[in-house]
Amino acid sequence: MLPNRGSLEVEDLLKIILVLIIVWILIEIVMEVISFVFAPLGPLVGLVIVALIIAYFLDYI
C-alpha cells in the first residue's frame, strides 16, 4: 500500500492558488500605479544626473 503522501485536500490547494493569484494581481496593480506616478519624472531625473555630471567636470561640486 502507498503511504499517506499528503494531507492537503484539493480545496485547500485551490485556496492557496487563489490567494497567490490575488497577490499577483495586487502586485501588478501597485506596479502600474507606481510607474504611472513616476513615469513623468524619468526625463527630469535624467536631466538632473546629466547636470550633476557636468557640474562635477566643471568643478562646481
C-alpha positions in Angstrom: 0.0 0.0 0.0 1.1 3.5 -0.6 1.7 5.7 2.5 -0.4 8.8 3.0 1.7 11.2 1.0 -0.1 14.5 1.7 -2.8 15.7 4.0 -3.9 18.7 1.9 -7.2 18.5 0.3 -8.0 19.7 -3.2 -10.0 22.6 -1.8 -7.0 23.7 0.3 -4.7 23.7 -2.7 -7.3 25.7 -4.7 -7.5 28.2 -1.9 -3.7 28.6 -1.9 -3.6 29.1 -5.7 -6.4 31.6 -5.5 -4.6 33.6 -2.8 -1.4 33.5 -4.9 -3.3 34.8 -8.0 -4.9 37.6 -5.9 -1.4 38.6 -4.6 0.0 38.6 -8.1 -2.8 40.8 -9.4 -2.4 43.2 -6.5 1.4 43.5 -7.2 0.7 44.2 -10.8 -1.8 47.0 -9.9 0.7 48.5 -7.5 3.5 48.4 -10.1 1.2 50.1 -12.6 0.3 52.9 -10.2 4.0 53.4 -9.3 5.0 53.5 -12.9 2.2 55.9 -13.7 3.2 58.3 -10.9 6.9 58.2 -11.5 6.9 58.0 -15.3 6.8 61.7 -15.9 9.8 62.2 -13.6 12.0 59.9 -15.7 13.4 62.6 -18.1 13.7 65.0 -15.2 15.8 62.6 -13.2 18.0 62.1 -16.3 18.5 65.8 -16.7 19.5 66.1 -13.0 22.0 63.4 -13.4 23.5 65.0 -16.6 23.6 68.4 -14.8 25.4 66.8 -11.8 28.0 65.2 -14.1 28.6 68.4 -16.0 28.9 70.3 -12.7 31.4 67.7 -11.4 33.5 68.0 -14.6 33.5 71.8 -14.3 34.5 71.7 -10.6 31.3 73.2 -9.3 30.8 70.4 -6.8 
